[in-house]
Amino acid sequence: MLKHNLPATALFVAGLFAMGCGGGPATAPVSGVVTYKGKPVPNADVTFAPDNGGRAASGRTDSNGRFTLGTFEVSDGALIGKHKVAVIANGPPRPAKPGEGSGMPGDTVPGEPVIPAKFFSPDTSGLLHEVKSGRNSIDLQLAD
């Protein structure tokens, strides 16, 4: 018959919680403002892609261009380290033309880009930022 050592089991479980249930990769809070030509960019998707190939963080800007990133949960931040950054911002959706979208009546497609398309990919944006432990305020000032 097996005997359980309840104090040892309790310490083990408490240790797992103290490590964040397994001690996964460290994240730090990241927020900021996206502007293009000095004006806030609303409804933009912001992505921080780690240089080391880890999980990317993402967030969406509000009407004032403000964003907060999340990696594993909403607003938990980005992995600590260097990142390539992408920003995707299109105008309001428009009705799909024949051959676009799903082909269903009333289907829409994204509107025209409101920032240069080079920012849509972390490989072409030219935006590089380092996330450090503690709170990170990273403003993304986009220009042609």
C-alpha positions in Angstrom: 0.0 0.0 0.0 1.3 3.5 -1.0 1.6 6.1 1.7 1.2 9.7 0.7 3.3 12.4 2.2 0.8 15.3 2.2 3.3 18.0 3.5 5.8 17.1 0.7 3.0 17.0 -1.9 1.7 20.4 -0.7 5.2 21.9 -1.0 5.6 20.5 -4.5 2.3 22.0 -5.7 3.1 25.3 -4.0 6.4 25.4 -5.8 4.8 24.9 -9.2 2.5 27.9 -8.5 5.4 30.0 -7.4 7.2 29.2 -10.7 4.1 30.1 -12.7 2.9 26.5 -13.1 6.0 25.2 -14.8 8.2 28.3 -15.1 7.5 29.1 -18.8 9.2 31.9 -20.7 9.3 35.2 -18.9 7.1 38.0 -20.2 7.0 41.7 -19.4 4.2 44.2 -19.8 4.4 46.2 -23.1 2.2 49.1 -24.1 2.5 52.1 -26.3 1.0 54.3 -29.1 1.2 53.8 -32.8 1.3 57.0 -34.9 1.7 57.6 -38.6 2.8 61.0 -39.8 2.2 62.2 -36.2 -1.4 61.0 -36.0 -2.7 58.0 -34.0 -3.4 54.9 -36.0 -6.7 53.3 -34.7 -7.6 49.6 -35.2 -4.1 48.5 -36.1 -2.8 45.0 -35.3 0.6 45.2 -33.6 2.9 42.1 -33.5 6.2 41.7 -31.7 8.0 38.6 -33.1 11.0 37.4 -31.0 14.3 37.2 -32.7 14.8 33.8 -31.1 11.8 32.4 -32.8 9.6 32.2 -29.6 5.9 32.9 -29.4 4.9 36.3 -30.8 2.9 38.9 -28.8 0.1 40.9 -30.3 -2.4 43.6 -29.5 -4.8 46.0 -31.3 -4.8 49.8 -31.1 -7.8 51.7 -29.8 -9.2 54.9 -31.3 -6.2 56.8 -29.9 -3.6 54.5 -31.3 -2.8 52.9 -27.8 -2.0 49.2 -27.6 -1.2 46.6 -25.0 0.5 43.3 -25.9 -0.4 39.8 -24.9 1.5 36.5 -25.6 -0.1 33.7 -23.6 -3.0 35.7 -22.2 -4.6 39.1 -23.0 -2.3 41.9 -21.8 0.4 39.6 -20.2 3.1 41.4 -22.3 5.8 40.1 -24.6 8.7 37.7 -24.1 11.8 39.4 -22.8 14.3 39.9 -25.5 14.8 41.5 -29.0 11.8 41.6 -31.3 11.0 42.5 -34.9 7.7 44.4 -35.1 4.9 44.5 -37.6 1.9 46.9 -37.7 -1.1 46.2 -40.0 -3.6 48.9 -40.5 -6.4 49.0 -43.1 -9.3 51.3 -43.6 -12.9 50.1 -42.9 -14.0 46.9 -44.6 -15.6 47.2 -48.0 -18.0 45.0 -49.9 -16.2 42.1 -51.7 -16.1 42.3 -55.5 -16.7 39.1 -57.5 -13.8 36.7 -56.9 -12.8 38.3 -53.5 -13.6 36.9 -50.1 -15.7 33.8 -49.6 -18.1 34.5 -52.4 -21.0 34.7 -50.0 -23.6 37.6 -50.4 -22.7 40.5 -48.2 -19.1 39.4 -47.7 -16.6 42.1 -47.0 -12.8 42.4 -47.4 -10.3 44.6 -45.5 -10.2 48.2 -46.6 -7.2 49.9 -48.3 -4.0 50.2 -46.2 -3.7 53.4 -44.1 0.0 53.0 -43.6 2.7 51.8 -46.0 2.6 48.0 -46.6 6.2 47.6 -45.6 5.1 47.8 -41.9 2.8 44.7 -42.4 5.7 42.3 -42.0 8.3 42.1 -39.2 10.9 41.3 -41.9 10.3 44.5 -43.9 9.1 47.0 -41.3 12.5 48.0 -40.1 11.1 48.2 -36.5 13.3 46.5 -33.9 12.6 46.8 -30.1 13.9 45.1 -27.0 11.5 44.1 -24.3 13.2 44.3 -20.9 11.9 43.0 -17.5 9.6 45.5 -15.8 7.1 47.7 -17.6 7.9 48.7 -21.2 6.4 51.8 -22.9 7.2 51.5 -26.6 5.8 54.1 -29.0 5.8 53.2 -32.7 6.2 56.3 -34.8 5.7 55.3 -38.4 6.8 57.3 -41.5 7.1 56.8 -45.2 
